[in-house]
Amino acid sequence: MAEHSITHFLELLRSGSDSQAQKAAQAVWDRYSRQLLELARRHLESRARVREDEEDVLQDAYKSFVIRLQRGEYTIEDRFDLWRLLVRMTENKARNVIAKHRKLKRDYRREVLTKARDGGQSAPTVLELAQAIEPTPDDAAILAEEAARRLAMLPEDLRRLALRKLEGFTEQELAGAKMMDCSVRTVERKLRRIRAIWEAADAAEM
């Protein structure tokens, strides 16, 4: 068996001394980590990488691989078997990361929206954020998806108001517009109602 072959390293990982197993694990990592990092990067959505990036995914996958190999859970005949196994484990870990961060309040697609609420803004968060941030293309897509979902919750009159607010109109401008023709206080009251509807929907999802 060649001293630097993958089969040799796998044998040391399974049954070598602690120092031999560590060296073998490092050798396999050095051989495949660059390609696997790129694979993990492609599978992770950009928002998920804010919390766990491709390094986290790969290290978690590789740690699991080493532990399970040493337990005798895998039968690996050659480097092709090894590569297929590492690819599958990396892809599965990346999918798990995305699924984890989509759950309820941990959903990374809501992070942009919750910044406004945490900051105490008085207007509905999705409207304030659309005007306050300079989104990346990914941010814009996420914000548009969330805005459409929230607008669908509103009755027609409030939906029209929310859309105008989304376009950048102030409360004063909305009050004087033909579609509204009401006082600033009335506009503010309706905006509070919109916010209450959205907050109730958020609470129901928790």
N, C-alpha and C positions, 0 to 999 in steps of 0.2 A: 504494500500500500504506500503510495507516494506521501512523503512527509507533509507536503503542503496541499494535498488534495482535500476536497470538500468532505469526502467519505472519512478521511483521517480525522478531520476536525470534528465531525459529528460523533465519531467514536469516542474522542476525548471528552466531548460534552456529556455523553451518556455515562461513561465509566472512568474517566480520568480523575486524577487528584484535583483538589480545589483550584490549585494554581494552573494546572493544565486546562481545566474546564474554562477558567476565566480567559486564558489566552486563546482558546479555541472559539469562545463566544465572540471575542473581539475580532478575531480573524474573519469569521462569518459576517459580522457586522460591517467590517471594512470592505468586504467583497460586494455586499448587496445594498448597503444603506442609501447610497446616492440615488439609485434607481427607485428604491422603495419610497424615499422622501418625495420624489417627484410624483409618484403614483398617489401618495396620500394627499399631496397638495391639489392634485386634479380632482380628487373626490370630495374635498372639503369646500363648502361654500364660504365665501369671503367673510360673512358675518360670524360663522362658527369659529373661524381662525382667530377672532379677537379673544376668545376664551381658551381654546385649545388648538394649537397649530399642528402642522404635520410632524414636527419633532415629537410632540407629546403623543400623537397617535402611533408613530412608529416605535417609540421607546416602550409604550404600553404593549403593543403587539409583539415586539421582540422579547420582552421580559416573559410574556405568557408563553411564547414559543419555547424558550429555553427551559422554563419550569416543566412544561408538559412533555418536552422531549426527554428530560431527565427522569420523568416518571414512567417513561416507556409507552406513552400514549400514541406515538407516531412511528410508522414504519416508512423509512425514507430510503429508497434504493439508490438514488443518484442525485446529481445537482439539479436535474430537471424536476424531480419530485420536490426537492427543497424549494426551488424557486416558485413552483405552483402553490405550495403551502404558504410561503411567506406572503405572496401576493394576496391569497384569499384571506389570510389573517389581517393584513393591513387594510384591505377593502372593508372587511367586516367591522374593524375598529373605527374606521372613518364613518361608516354608516351609523354606528352606535353613538358617536359623538354628536352627529347631526340630530338624531332622534332625541337624544337627551336634552339638547338645548332648544328644542321646539316645544317642550312641554310647558304648558300653562305660563306662569309668570317668568319662567326661565327662557321662554322663547326669545331667541336673539333678534327675531324680526320685530319685536316690540320695544327693543332697547331705545331706539331713537324716539319713540313716542313717549316713553315714561320719563325721559329727561325733562320734558316740559312740565309734567305733573309734579315731579319732585322739586322743580324750581318754583312752583307756586303760581304759575301764570293763571290769569283769570279766564281766558278764552279757551274754547275746546282745544285739546292738545294737538290733535292732528292738523288743525288749521294753523295754530301758532307755529308748529314745527315746519310746515310747508313754507312759511315765510321767513323763518329765523335761520334755517340752516342752508348750506350750499352742498347739496347731496352729490355723492358719486353716482355713476349710473346704477350701481347695485342699490344704493340708498333710495334713489328715485323710484326704482321699480318696487321696492319694499313699501315705501310710503304710499305710492299710488294704489297698491293692492290693499293696504290697510284702510286708506281713505274710502275706497269703493265699498269695502265691507261695512264700514261705519256709516256711510251715507245711506246705505240700504236699510239701516235700522230706523231712519227718521221718516216722519210723515212729510207730505209733499211741501208744505210751507216752510218747515224747518230745513228740509233738504236744499231748497232754493237759497235760503239764508246762508247755510253752511257753504254752499258752492261759491257764493259771492265773497264770503269771508276768505275762502281758499284762494280766490283770485287777488286778494290783497286789499280789499276795501276796509276802511276803518268803520267803527261803530257810527261815527258822525255821518260818514258818506252813505252808509246803509240806511240810516234813518231818513235821509233826504231823498233817497232813490224812489222812483215811481213805483217800483215793485213792492216797496215797503210802506212809504208814506206814513211814518210813525215817529215817536220820540226816541231819543237815544236810550232812555230808560227801558223802553219796550224792547229794543234790539238787545240790550244787555240781559234782560230777563229771558229772552228766547235763547240767547247763547248759553245762559246758565242751564236752561232746560235741555239743550242739546248735550251739554256736558254731563248732566245727571243721567240721561238715557245711556250714554256711553259707559259711564262709571257703573251703572247697574248691570249692563251687559258684561263688563269686565268681572264684576263680583260673581255673577252667575257662572262664569267659566272657571273660577278658582276651585 
